[in-house]
């Protein structure tokens, strides 16, 4: 099965080689579709053969030899309970984004579809990588095709959007690279026998700990890179431009897959490597998450462009994911992981729907529509389901994630009070306001524009794009356990390991060597006194 995992990751690259040899545009389209569809089909055995009981252990491991002498940097990929569903979401979205561009993109088709295929391989690599250098390479590789997708096939303001996207993400990535180098050398010294190691299995294990001072700075560096990718307030300003100017397929991949790399990195790297800093900074990250939830919703409420409205809704919804991650309990973390999938399905569908209506009317202004439900009823039904899933209607997938996140945040030991959950819940109310208001203005009321009377309803290709997403929205909403079972064991194991690891670091801390600010921030003296009291009481 390890061979199958590698085939799944790199098959889109073979698709690139094939379509570059093709002469007709139709052959390029069909070649891309076959490559992505085959990738999805080949990924299914990885899901069906996954051992849920061992979800905390990477499965389908593929491990190469060291690339550099004296450095434990190697090709290392596998899937566990954290990465499996995100990996599957990526393969599912592959043929969908290809089909979404079938008639809307007409120039430089070889380059366009090659970028989509390259982006799929990069995304699959991010979720499968278990060596942090390999993870970083795939993480950076994903920037290149998105840069070209926006810059070449984007809208009228594509250059500005491209530059802003690239600068934001590149700055964060370079800071993460510096932190990764420090972490690798520190971990290599702790492992022994090598100068440098990027093996996530060792770095995340209880055997490896890093001091409080180093944790603080490394936490800030890695978190900055991942928060820009999410994007978390106030690092979000690149996202609305990128979404608005990107072609439909670019917006779908950006929302469904690429934003998840940020929240995935917070769980995969930051939590197990820097547990003390993770817990100490949790309330501050929760504040940013709540601000993002409310701010994104309020700004979405006043948008006149339906695509920009959906883009700002992503800022709000991804704030929920961050809130759940930093609550650091089983319920909220499970909610955060499933909400990553939920957001990919619902928001991906919304961007597809916006692209479909734009192809017909060549406008995204809400005021240009109205009353079209009676003209395009199938479109209206699909739009309604995606909208209701996005606002968290019970029975659909959005409700499951938000319920678990708010439930876990309400009882989180890291948040000193219930305010975070209460304020976060207002985002659910605001989401209903702006999404339903937008839905009503676009689809209902009188038809005031004659061009809307000539709209054609969704064709079979477009219905086929949306039906799989709708089915998963309903399935997760009705039986979430079919999906949460994959991450349940992983969440329980890694939260427990991280808490034990953080206590070990505090026990080993030397007050005489720590700067005063570090001892105060982490309450080292109070912890050691408590530990000594408990030990004396047991004796």
N, C-alpha and C positions, 0 to 999 in steps of 0.2 A: 504493500500500500504506500510505502514511502516513495516508490517510483511514480505511482499515480499522482501523488501530491505534487511532485516536481513537474510532471507532464502538464498538470492543471495550471500551474503557475506560468509556465513558459510557452504553452501552446499559442497564446495570442501573438507571441513574437514570430512563431512560424507562420501565423496568419499574415503578418506584415510582409514577410519575405514572399509569400505567395501573391498577395494583391499587388505588390510592386511590379510583378512580372505580367500582370494582366493588362490588356489593351483597352477594353471597353469599360465604361462606367458601371454598366449593369453587372459585369463580372466582378468588379471591385466590391460592389455592395453585397452580392451574394457570397463572395469569398469571406468578407468580414462577418457576415451573419453566420455562415457555417462554422467559422473559427470560434466565435463566442458561444454559439449554441452547443458545439462539441465540448467546449470548456465547461459549460454548466452541467452537461450530462455526465462528464467524467468526474465532476466534483460530488455527484450524488452518492457514490459508494463511500466516500469519506464521511459523509453524514450518517449513512445507514450502518456503517461498521464501527462508528465511534462508541467506545465503552464509557457510558455515562458514569458508572461507578468509579472510574479512574479519571474523571474530568480534570482533576488538579495536576495530573501528570501529562506532559506533552506526548502525543501519539503521532504515529506515522513519521517518526524522526528520520531525518536525513542529515548525516554529519560528515563533513569533509575533513581533510587534514589541515593543519595550520598553514596559513598563507605566507606568513613572515617568520623567519627564524627567531626563536626566543619570545614570540608573541602568540598568545592563544586567541588568534583571530581566524575564524574558519566559517565556511558555509554551514549553517545550522538552521534548519527549518522544521516545523512540526505544528500541530494544532492541539489546543487544549480547550477547556470549557469557556475561556474568555474569548478566544479568537474564532472558534468554529462557526458561529452564526454570522459573524461579520464577514468571514471568508465566503460563506454560502450566499450572503446578500450580494457580495461583489460579483460572483459568477452569475447570479440571477439577473442582475441589472445589465450585464454585458449585452445579450441579444436585444434587450429592451431599448438601450440607448442607440444601438445600430439601427433598429427599425424606426426609431423616432426621427431619424435624419433622412429617411428614405427618399422623400421628395422635397424637403426643405433646404437641403444643401446641394448646390449645383456646381460649385467651383473647386478645383484642386481636390478631387475626391480621394485620390490615392493618399495624399498627405493627411487629409481629414480623418479618414478611417484608420490610417496608420497611427495617428496620435491617440485615437480612442483605444486601439488595441494595446499600445504601449502603456497607456494609463491603467488599463486593467491589469497587466502584469505587475506594474509598480504597486498597485493597491493590494493585490494578492500577496505580493512579497512582504509588504509592511505587516500584514496580519499573520503571516506564517513565520517570520524571522524570529529566531531565538538567540541570535548573536547580535549584540547592540550595534556593531559596525555594519553588519548586513542590514539590520533594521534602518540604520541611518541612510545607507545607500539607496534603499528602496523609497524611503521617506522623501529624500531629495529628488529622486528620479521622477516622482509623481508631479513635481513642479513643472518639469520641462514640457510635457504634452499639454498641460492645462494652460501654460503660458502661450503656446502657439494656438490652441483652440480659441482662446479669447482674442488674442492679438491679430489673428488672420481672419477668422470666421465670425468675429463678434459684431456688435452693433456700431453705431456712429461714434461713440465715445470709447471705443475699444482700447486705444493706446493708453489713455489715462487709467482705465481700469486694470490693464495688464501691468503697467508700471507699479501701481499701488499694490496690487496682489503680490508681485514678485518681490518688491522691496520689503514689505511686511514679513512675508514668510521666509525670505532669505536671511534677514537679520536675526530672526528667532532661531533659525537653523544653525547659523554660524556660532551663536552663543551656546547652543546645545552641543555643538561639536567640541568646543573648548572644554565644556563640562564633561563630555564623554571621554575625552583624552585623560583628564585628571582621574575620573572614576576608574578607567581601565588600568592605569598604572597603580592606583591604590589597591584595586582588587587583585592585580597581578602579584603585588608584594604580599598580600594576605594569603593568596593561594599557594605561593611558593613554586619554584621551578620554572616560572616564566616572569618576564618583565611586565607583561600587559595581558589582561584578559577581558574579553567582552562577552563571555558566556553568561547569558541571562540566568541560566540554571544555578550557577554559583553565586552571582550577585544577588539574586532574590532569595537565596537559601538562608536559614538561620545561622549557618557557619560564618557568614560574612557580615560584618558590621563596620560602620564608618562613624567617625566622631561627630559630635554635635555641631562644631564650627563648620566642618566640611559639608555636613548634611544641609545646613542652612543655605550656603551659597549654591550648592549643586541643585537643591530643590528649587531655588529661585530661577536658576538658569534653565533647567529642563522644563519647569512649569511655564516659563515665559514662552518658550517655543511651542509648547502644546496648547497654551491658552490662545496664542495668535491663530493657531490652526483651527480651534474650536468653532468660531472665535468667541472668546469671553470678553465682556465689557471690561475695560475700555479699548480693547485691541480689535474691535469688530469692524472698524470703518471701511476696511477693504472689501468686506463681503457684499454689501448691497450693490456696489459698482460692478464687482466681478459677476454676480448673478444676473444683473440687469443687462450687461453687455455680452455675456456669453451666449453662444447658440444653445438651443434647447437641450441637446445632449450634454453639453458642458455644464449647464445648470443642474441637470439631473445627477450627474456624477459628483459634482461638487457637493450637493446637498445630501445625497444618499450615501456617499462613500468617503469623500475626502475630509469632510468636517469630523467624521468619526475617528480619524487618525489622531486628532488632538485628545479627545476624551479617552481613547484606547491607550495612548501613551501615558496619560496620567495614571491609569490603573496598572498597565503593564510594567512601566519603568519606575515611576515616582513612588508609588505606594510601597512596593517591597524593598526598594533600595534605600529610601530615606523616610522610614516610618515615623521617626520623632518629629521631623520638620513637617511631614504631611499632617500629623495630628495637631501640632501646635499652630499651624497656619490655616487649619480647616475653617475656623470661624471667619477669617478674613476672605478666604476663597468663597465661602458661603455668601458673604456680603456682596461680593462682585457678581455672584451667580444670581442673587435676588434682584440686584440692580439691573442686570441684563434681562431678566425675565420681564420686569415691569417696563423698563425703558424700551426694549424691543417691541413690546405690545403697544405702548403708547405711540411710538413712531409709526408702527404699522397702521395704526388706526387712522392716520391722517394722509396716508399715501393715495395718490391719484392713479398711479401705475400699478396694475394688479401684480405684475411680476416683482416689483420692488416691495409690495406689501408682503408677498410670500417670502421674500428674502429677509425682511426684518422679522418675520415670524420665526425664522430659523434661529436668529439671535436669541429670541425669547425661549424657544423650545430647547435649545442646547444649554441654556442656563439651568433648566430643570435637571439635565443629565449631570452637570457639574455639581449641583446641589446634592444630588443623590450620592455621587462618588465620595464627597467629603463628609457626608454623614457617617460613613464608615461603620455601617452595620449591615447584617445580611439582607434585610428587607430593602433598604434604600439602594444598596449596591446592585442587587438583582433588578430593581426597578431601573437603575441607570443603564445597565447592560441591555435590557429588553427595550428601553426607550430609544437607544441608539438604533435598533432595528426598526422600531415603530416610526421614528422620524424619517428614516431612509425610505420607508414604504409610502407614508402619507405625503411628505413634502416632495419626494420624487414624483409621485402621481400628480401633485398639484402643478409642478413645473411642466410635466408632460401636457397636462390639460391647457395650461396657459399657452404653450407652444402650438397646440392644435388650433386654438381659436385665433392666435396671431397669424398662422399660416393662411387663414381664411379672410381675415379683415385687415391684417397688417397694422394693427394698433393694439396697444395694451392699456389704453386709458379707460378707466371704469365708466366715465361719462359717455363714451362712445357706444356703450352697450345698453342693455335694458330690454326686458320682455322676450329674450331669445329662448326661454325654456319651451315655449310653444312651437318654436321653429326647429330646435335641435333637442328633442326630448332625451335621446340616449346620452348625449353630451351632458345634459342637465343632471341625469341620474348619477353618472360617474363623478361629476363635479361635486354633487351633494355628498356622496359617500366619502370622498377624499377630504372634504371640508369637515364633516362630522368626526372623522377619525382624527383630524388635526386638532380639533378643539376638545377631544377627550370624551366623546359620548360613550356612556356605558354600553357594552356590547361590541365595541370596536377597539382596536389595539391601543390607541392613544390613552384611553382611560386606564388601562392596566399599568402602563409605565408611570403615569403621573400619580396614580393612587399609591403605588409602592414607594415612590420617591417621597411623596409628602408624608406618608405613614412613617417611613423610616426616619425622615428628617425630624418629625415631631418628637420621636423618642430617642434621638441621637444623644449620646453622652458627650460628644465633642462640641455640640452647640449648647451654650449655657442656658438658653431659654427656647420657647416655642415660636419666637417671632419669625425665624427664618421660614418655617413651614407655613405660618399664617400669611406672611407677605407673599411667599411663593404661590400660595393658593389663589391670590388675587390675579395672578397671571392666567389662570384657567378661565376666570370670569372675563378678563379683558380679551382673551383669545376668542371666546364666544362672541364678544361684541364686534371685533373688527372682521372676523371671518364671516359671520352671518350677515353683517352689514354689507360687506363686499359681495357675498353670494346673492343677496336680495337685489342689490343695485344692478348686477350683471345679468341676472336671469329673469327677474320678475318685473312687473309694472308694464306700462304701455310701451310699444315699440315706437320710438321717436326718430329713429334713423332708418331710412328706407333700405339701406344696404343690409341691415340685419335681417330683413325679410327674405333675402336671397341666400342666406347661409345654408350650407349642406351639413347634414348630421355626420357623426363619426362613421368612417368606413370600417370594414372588417379588420384591416391592419391596425387601426387605431384602437378599436375595441380589444383586439388581441393583446395590445401593449398593456392595457389597463386591467384586464380581467385577472391576471395572476396577482397583481398588487392588491386588488380588492379582495380576492380570496384570502390572502394572508392577513389583511386587516381584520376580516371577520373571524378567521381561525384563531388568531392570537387573542382577539377580544373575547371569544367564547371559551377557548381552552388554552390559556397561557402556559399551563404546566407542560404542554408538549414542547415548549421552547425554553422555558426557564430551567427545565431539568438538566440541560446541558451545562449550565453555568453554576448550578447550585453548589456542587461539591467544590468547585474552584473557589467560589466566593468564601465559603466557610473556612477552607484551608488557609487561604492567603490573608484573610482578616486576622485569624488566630495567630498565624506565623508573624505577621507584621506587629501585632500587639506584643507578642513575646519578645520579638527582636528589639522593639523600642524600650522595653523594660530592661533588657540586657545591656543596652547602650547606657541607660541612666545609671545602672548599678556599677558599670565599669568606669564611669566618668570620674576624672580626678579634679576636684574643686580647685586644687592649687595650680593646675595648668590651664583651666578654662578662663577665658575672659569674663569679666563681671556680667556683661550683657547676655552672654550665652547661658551662664548659670541661672540668671533671673528669668530669661525667656522660657527655659525648659524646666524651671523649678527643681533643679538637681538636688539641692540641699534638702528640700522638703521631702522629695521622693526617697532619698537615702535614709533620712531619719525615720520615715514611715516603714521602710523595709527593715531597718534595724529593730524597730519596735515590734514588728510582726514576728521577726526571727526570735527575739528575746521571749516573746509571749509563748511561742511554740516550745521553746526550751523549758 
